Structures are given as structure tokens and as C-alpha cells.
């Protein structure tokens, strides 16, 4: 089972900003977004989903919902249910 997780730049910047602030670091969302955009540019050439990967957009999901989605699709796959759809 191949799963490609995706989140928009703005959502990833929001999450990363919160993470850094919880560690006591003072950062701005704009600064974090610029860092992520630079990294995305470098990674874009090698970070492509496999043709048979399921795509999971995590923008509106909690970590618990993400895990539930993965487990549901894994369960469907191992039990031979209909091929799962991307979200």
C-alpha cells in the first residue's frame, strides 16, 4: 500500500509555526512558509508520488483522522475489497 501525503504550503507553514512556537522559538508564519517553499523547490524533482499511490490531502484532517484513513485503506487492501480511492 503506497500513500502519498499532501498538505498545502499554507497549512504546512501553519503547523510548523505552531510546532516551533511550542518549542519556545519565535518565528513568523511568513518566514516558515518561505523556508518550506525553498525546500519544496529542491524536493520537487525527486518527491513525486508513485503512479499507484493513494493521495491523501491532509489539510483538513487531524492526525487521528489521517491514521484512520490509512488503516481503512490498508484493511480494504488486505481483505481484497474494492481498490481504495484517493482523498
Backbone as CSV, one residue per row, in Angstrom:
resi,resn,N_x,N_y,N_z,CA_x,CA_y,CA_z,C_x,C_y,C_z
1,UNK,0.859,-1.174,0.000,0.000,0.000,0.000,0.899,1.228,0.000
2,UNK,0.752,2.037,-1.023,1.552,3.260,-1.130,0.634,4.452,-0.919
3,UNK,1.051,5.323,-0.027,0.250,6.503,0.281,1.143,7.730,0.197
4,UNK,0.663,8.731,-0.518,1.388,9.987,-0.653,0.596,11.047,0.101
5,UNK,1.180,11.537,1.177,0.520,12.562,1.985,0.805,13.930,1.393
6,UNK,-0.226,14.748,1.334,-0.069,16.102,0.808,-0.741,17.085,1.752
7,UNK,-0.103,18.227,1.922,-0.714,19.355,2.623,-0.250,20.609,1.902
8,UNK,-1.111,21.592,1.822,-0.766,22.838,1.143,0.368,23.545,1.885
9,UNK,1.044,24.410,1.171,2.132,25.179,1.779,1.621,25.974,2.976
10,UNK,0.467,26.602,2.829,-0.047,27.418,3.940,-0.359,26.565,5.168
11,UNK,-0.905,25.386,4.954,-1.216,24.506,6.092,0.057,23.982,6.739
12,UNK,1.028,23.593,5.931,2.292,23.106,6.496,3.001,24.217,7.257
13,UNK,2.941,25.441,6.741,3.563,26.574,7.437,2.854,26.836,8.765
14,UNK,1.544,26.749,8.754,0.782,26.954,9.995,1.180,25.913,11.036
15,UNK,1.228,24.655,10.626,1.589,23.575,11.551,3.013,23.734,12.071
16,UNK,3.940,24.035,11.169,5.350,24.167,11.557,5.542,25.356,12.491
17,UNK,4.829,26.450,12.237,4.921,27.624,13.110,4.482,27.261,14.522
18,UNK,3.377,26.557,14.635,2.888,26.129,15.955,3.920,25.234,16.631
19,UNK,4.468,24.271,15.886,5.478,23.369,16.458,6.663,24.152,17.008
20,UNK,7.168,25.109,16.229,8.336,25.882,16.662,7.995,26.759,17.866
21,UNK,6.804,27.343,17.863,6.402,28.178,18.994,6.261,27.347,20.269
22,UNK,5.783,26.122,20.137,5.678,25.246,21.308,7.048,24.905,21.880
23,UNK,8.070,24.977,21.025,9.444,24.740,21.480,10.102,26.027,21.988
24,UNK,9.325,27.113,22.032,9.834,28.371,22.551,10.567,29.226,21.534
25,UNK,10.462,28.896,20.267,11.137,29.675,19.226,10.186,30.733,18.681
26,UNK,10.723,31.920,18.474,9.916,32.990,17.896,10.105,32.974,16.389
27,UNK,9.053,32.635,15.676,9.091,32.600,14.216,7.789,33.168,13.676
28,UNK,7.864,33.684,12.461,6.649,34.182,11.818,6.175,33.155,10.797
29,UNK,4.875,33.080,10.588,4.360,32.153,9.574,4.957,32.427,8.189
30,UNK,5.184,33.694,7.874,5.774,34.041,6.578,7.181,33.499,6.428
31,UNK,7.967,33.608,7.492,9.337,33.085,7.479,9.324,31.569,7.294
32,UNK,8.456,30.904,8.012,8.354,29.449,7.914,7.899,29.054,6.512
33,UNK,6.929,29.774,5.956,6.432,29.469,4.607,7.542,29.619,3.577
34,UNK,8.370,30.642,3.715,9.488,30.833,2.775,10.478,29.677,2.870
35,UNK,10.787,29.242,4.093,11.699,28.099,4.272,11.129,26.838,3.620
36,UNK,9.849,26.598,3.838,9.214,25.415,3.265,9.153,25.496,1.740
37,UNK,8.875,26.683,1.210,8.813,26.852,-0.249,10.171,26.570,-0.876
38,UNK,11.245,27.029,-0.232,12.598,26.742,-0.739,12.860,25.243,-0.738
39,UNK,12.500,24.593,0.343,12.697,23.147,0.426,11.847,22.416,-0.615
40,UNK,10.619,22.864,-0.790,9.741,22.255,-1.793,10.353,22.341,-3.183
41,UNK,10.946,23.479,-3.472,11.570,23.678,-4.782,12.689,22.664,-4.997
42,UNK,13.498,22.450,-3.971,14.592,21.480,-4.073,14.074,20.047,-4.161
43,UNK,13.028,19.755,-3.419,12.498,18.390,-3.356,11.596,18.027,-4.533
44,UNK,11.100,19.017,-5.260,10.082,18.776,-6.289,10.528,17.765,-7.333
45,UNK,11.796,17.754,-7.651,12.280,16.851,-8.696,12.253,15.392,-8.264
46,UNK,12.447,15.139,-6.989,12.544,13.753,-6.525,11.336,13.290,-5.707
47,UNK,10.522,14.193,-5.271,9.381,13.837,-4.423,8.089,13.803,-5.233
48,UNK,7.920,12.758,-6.001,6.703,12.566,-6.785,6.023,11.291,-6.296
49,UNK,4.697,11.304,-6.245,4.012,10.083,-5.810,4.179,8.971,-6.836
50,UNK,4.253,7.761,-6.351,4.283,6.604,-7.248,2.971,6.580,-8.029
51,UNK,3.006,6.093,-9.262,1.776,6.074,-10.078,0.612,5.338,-9.412
52,UNK,0.915,4.338,-8.601,-0.149,3.563,-7.962,-0.403,3.971,-6.508
53,UNK,0.138,5.108,-6.103,-0.046,5.565,-4.720,-1.423,6.196,-4.536
54,UNK,-1.954,6.040,-3.342,-3.166,6.750,-2.954,-2.741,8.133,-2.484
55,UNK,-3.495,9.146,-2.856,-3.169,10.515,-2.461,-4.077,10.926,-1.310
56,UNK,-3.456,11.378,-0.227,-4.216,11.809,0.944,-3.904,13.273,1.219
57,UNK,-4.896,14.127,1.007,-4.759,15.551,1.298,-5.081,15.740,2.774
58,UNK,-4.093,16.166,3.540,-4.241,16.239,4.994,-4.623,17.625,5.511
59,UNK,-4.880,18.575,4.606,-5.168,19.945,5.037,-6.262,20.040,6.099
60,UNK,-7.326,19.292,5.934,-8.479,19.413,6.834,-8.594,18.253,7.819
61,UNK,-7.545,17.437,7.918,-7.609,16.252,8.773,-6.739,16.397,10.017
62,UNK,-7.192,15.804,11.102,-6.366,15.708,12.302,-5.443,14.501,12.129
63,UNK,-4.382,14.410,12.917,-3.541,13.212,12.842,-4.339,11.922,13.059
64,UNK,-5.294,11.938,13.967,-6.116,10.756,14.216,-6.928,10.383,12.977
65,UNK,-7.468,11.377,12.291,-8.230,11.114,11.064,-7.332,10.573,9.958
66,UNK,-6.113,11.069,9.893,-5.163,10.571,8.893,-4.869,9.086,9.133
67,UNK,-4.604,8.738,10.380,-4.316,7.339,10.712,-5.529,6.465,10.403
68,UNK,-6.715,6.932,10.737,-7.933,6.161,10.457,-8.094,5.935,8.960
69,UNK,-7.818,6.951,8.158,-7.910,6.829,6.696,-6.937,5.772,6.190
70,UNK,-5.698,5.833,6.674,-4.684,4.863,6.251,-5.098,3.452,6.664
71,UNK,-5.533,3.284,7.898,-5.924,1.954,8.370,-7.116,1.399,7.592
72,UNK,-8.069,2.251,7.271,-9.220,1.811,6.478,-8.774,1.307,5.116
73,UNK,-7.907,2.063,4.464,-7.440,1.663,3.137,-6.538,0.431,3.200
74,UNK,-5.759,0.322,4.237,-4.939,-0.879,4.414,-5.844,-2.096,4.607
75,UNK,-6.842,-1.944,5.472,-7.780,-3.039,5.727,-8.468,-3.461,4.424
76,UNK,-8.930,-2.495,3.647,-9.568,-2.802,2.364,-8.613,-3.557,1.446
77,UNK,-7.374,-3.150,1.433,-6.398,-3.776,0.543,-6.115,-5.217,0.962
78,UNK,-5.874,-5.451,2.245,-5.521,-6.809,2.677,-6.712,-7.763,2.617
79,UNK,-7.914,-7.220,2.673,-9.104,-8.065,2.598,-9.640,-8.198,1.177
80,UNK,-8.933,-7.628,0.222,-9.335,-7.764,-1.169,-10.579,-6.993,-1.542
81,UNK,-10.930,-5.990,-0.754,-12.089,-5.167,-1.085,-11.773,-4.332,-2.319
82,UNK,-12.753,-3.629,-2.786,-12.579,-2.786,-3.968,-11.404,-1.844,-3.742
83,UNK,-10.640,-1.623,-4.797,-9.469,-0.743,-4.707,-9.878,0.588,-4.107
84,UNK,-9.147,1.054,-3.106,-9.486,2.308,-2.434,-9.292,3.504,-3.343
85,UNK,-10.024,4.542,-3.054,-9.928,5.796,-3.799,-9.073,6.780,-3.032
86,UNK,-8.466,7.686,-3.756,-7.687,8.745,-3.116,-8.629,9.722,-2.450
87,UNK,-8.084,10.487,-1.506,-8.883,11.506,-0.841,-8.248,12.851,-1.060
